[in-house]
């Protein structure tokens, strides 16, 4: 069963909240644009969100950063709602899931702060479990991350500066 078939918002107040998260990165206007998407279901919640993980063309605009930001934004949203119960975090990012489970070390320096913040958030719930799922089981979060990239595209393209050209030589002379 993939997450498209799961009913949204039909849940009892008992049992864990389920988070699906995904990130995406695409080149737009000559540079990378990284975005996230997530869903939160259960315990009366039925929420979705998406947005940019970092500013367009930022040096940290990568798929791995987008994945970390997606999971982080979901847990931040839950905390803002006052929820502190059990959470099951599902994603198709093997790197993020394995690092959060402690199976993989965080070797990339630029991911350490993201990992530490996500771990801190996770400790704020009664229990947090990170589970890897197949991409086919994460279609809604994936679609939300891609929607964020599509929505950002026109603004990113408009903000691009035209290529620099040499000014004409005075009096029509050629250099």
VENSUL-V686328 format. One record per residue. N is the residue number from 1. RES is the residue in one letter. PSI is psi in whole degrees, 0 to 359 (none if undefined). Layout:
N,RES,PSI
N,RES,PSI
This chain:
1,X,127
2,X,170
3,X,353
4,X,334
5,X,354
6,X,130
7,X,139
8,X,131
9,X,5
10,X,92
11,X,153
12,X,169
13,X,350
14,X,166
15,X,164
16,X,157
17,X,140
18,X,129
19,X,129
20,X,133
21,X,153
22,X,154
23,X,160
24,X,153
25,X,134
26,X,148
27,X,124
28,X,130
29,X,31
30,X,5
31,X,168
32,X,144
33,X,120
34,X,135
35,X,163
36,X,162
37,X,148
38,X,157
39,X,149
40,X,124
41,X,147
42,X,161
43,X,35
44,X,358
45,X,143
46,X,87
47,X,145
48,X,150
49,X,161
50,X,161
51,X,185
52,X,137
53,X,320
54,X,166
55,X,149
56,X,141
57,X,14
58,X,150
59,X,338
60,X,13
61,X,84
62,X,164
63,X,319
64,X,319
65,X,317
66,X,320
67,X,313
68,X,317
69,X,322
70,X,311
71,X,320
72,X,312
73,X,323
74,X,313
75,X,325
76,X,319
77,X,315
78,X,317
79,X,320
80,X,335
81,X,355
82,X,8
83,X,134
84,X,11
85,X,206
86,X,144
87,X,134
88,X,119
89,X,118
90,X,130
91,X,158
92,X,10
93,X,102
94,X,321
95,X,306
96,X,313
97,X,312
98,X,324
99,X,320
100,X,331
101,X,347
102,X,5
103,X,319
104,X,142
105,X,155
106,X,99
107,X,327
108,X,117
109,X,319
110,X,348
111,X,349
112,X,314
113,X,321
114,X,314
115,X,313
116,X,319
117,X,318
118,X,320
119,X,320
120,X,314
121,X,316
122,X,323
123,X,345
124,X,359
125,X,159
126,X,320
127,X,136
128,X,125
129,X,130
130,X,127
131,X,137
132,X,138
133,X,160
134,X,153
135,X,323
136,X,342
137,X,5
138,X,31
139,X,324
140,X,314
141,X,321
142,X,314
143,X,321
144,X,319
145,X,322
146,X,328
147,X,318
148,X,321
149,X,315
150,X,317
151,X,326
152,X,335
153,X,306
154,X,318
155,X,321
156,X,316
157,X,319
158,X,329
159,X,355
160,X,137
161,X,144
162,X,155
163,X,143
164,X,134
165,X,155
166,X,139
167,X,153
168,X,145
169,X,148
170,X,147
171,X,29
172,X,2
173,X,147
174,X,139
175,X,none
